[in-house]
Amino acid sequence: MEHQLGLPVLYTFRRCPYAMRARLAIVAAGLKVEVRELVLRAKPAHMLEISPKGTVPVLWLQDGTVIDESLDVMCWAVGQNFPASWLVLTAEQQQQCDEWIALLDGEFKRNLDRYKYPHRYHTDTDTCDPLEHRAACEKILTLWDEALAQQGPWLFGNRPSFADYAILPFVRQFRIADEAWFDAVAGYDALKLWLSAFLASPVLEQAMVKYTPWQPGDTPLTFPG
Ligand SMILES: N[C@@H](CCC(=O)N[C@@H](CS)C(=O)NCC(=O)O)C(=O)O
């Protein structure tokens, strides 16, 4: 299971928004890793050995260090080589960024899951109403829409930052849950522009290149390809 290419190894799942934010930061930082795509129902034994909690992304460095939280993978990538196009946040912006990400990974994700997969959250006594959860997500989207309307096209002005790339994969997922509704709903003008610029960006295209699931013994592949 060694690092055959002399590069860090990234266990990833293409559609996972956490893995996406890690890959986006790796692309933006101009780094290369060895990629191991997986399917969630059949996680590679080696990944579970180095990170028993079993979530993607997992980055395995050449010295054996394991980084298995998406935000930590992003920090590692930008710490290796800060993306030239990204904004360096002031202390105040960093605090705002941290607050938004906490809201995203907590309340937004919780409601997004219930909006997308309500049947998973029905109980004997309670049915899960997806529209209630969509409305809860919308309250949070409004915060980002307002920030973008005031000082867009990115969350902190005219350059992207850690905040944009940490958050956008989840806003993309929110849209995908009901694209026709999202595209037709009134409002969110600045947020929609922000999302569509991201969806058309070369960084996303590179981060979403398809790989066949990895198996031990496969020829190692690099990401980005
Ligand atoms: N806090 C973790 C969350 C990662 C996460 O939950 N990833 C999902 C996929 S989107 C996962 O691997 N779930 C495990 C599974 O479904 O078996 C992070 O930020 O990296």
Ligand as a Chemical Component Dictionary entry (heavy atoms), coordinates in Angstrom:
data_LIG
# 
_chem_comp.id                   LIG 
_chem_comp.type                 NON-POLYMER 
_chem_comp.pdbx_formal_charge   0 
_chem_comp.three_letter_code    LIG 
# 
loop_
_chem_comp_atom.comp_id 
_chem_comp_atom.atom_id 
_chem_comp_atom.alt_atom_id 
_chem_comp_atom.type_symbol 
_chem_comp_atom.charge 
_chem_comp_atom.model_Cartn_x 
_chem_comp_atom.model_Cartn_y 
_chem_comp_atom.model_Cartn_z 
_chem_comp_atom.pdbx_ordinal 
LIG N1  N1  N 0 -16.760 15.590 8.680 1  
LIG C1  C1  C 0 -16.370 14.789 7.550 2  
LIG C2  C2  C 0 -17.618 14.293 6.851 3  
LIG C3  C3  C 0 -17.326 13.474 5.610 4  
LIG C4  C4  C 0 -18.530 12.630 5.185 5  
LIG O1  O1  O 0 -19.511 12.485 5.951 6  
LIG N2  N2  N 0 -18.453 12.032 3.986 7  
LIG C5  C5  C 0 -19.499 11.098 3.590 8  
LIG C6  C6  C 0 -19.747 11.055 2.109 9  
LIG S1  S1  S 0 -20.473 12.545 1.490 10 
LIG C7  C7  C 0 -19.073 9.697  3.964 11 
LIG O2  O2  O 0 -17.944 9.332  3.724 12 
LIG N3  N3  N 0 -19.987 8.925  4.560 13 
LIG C8  C8  C 0 -19.703 7.563  4.899 14 
LIG C9  C9  C 0 -20.705 6.606  4.336 15 
LIG O3  O3  O 0 -21.709 7.058  3.757 16 
LIG O4  O4  O 0 -20.484 5.411  4.471 17 
LIG C10 C10 C 0 -15.480 15.631 6.640 18 
LIG O5  O5  O 0 -15.662 16.870 6.622 19 
LIG O6  O6  O 0 -14.593 15.086 5.967 20 
# 
loop_
_chem_comp_bond.comp_id 
_chem_comp_bond.atom_id_1 
_chem_comp_bond.atom_id_2 
_chem_comp_bond.value_order 
_chem_comp_bond.pdbx_ordinal 
LIG N1  C1  SING 1  
LIG C1  C2  SING 2  
LIG C1  C10 SING 3  
LIG C2  C3  SING 4  
LIG C3  C4  SING 5  
LIG C4  O1  DOUB 6  
LIG C4  N2  SING 7  
LIG N2  C5  SING 8  
LIG C5  C6  SING 9  
LIG C5  C7  SING 10 
LIG C6  S1  SING 11 
LIG C7  O2  DOUB 12 
LIG C7  N3  SING 13 
LIG N3  C8  SING 14 
LIG C8  C9  SING 15 
LIG C9  O3  DOUB 16 
LIG C9  O4  SING 17 
LIG C10 O5  DOUB 18 
LIG C10 O6  SING 19 
# 
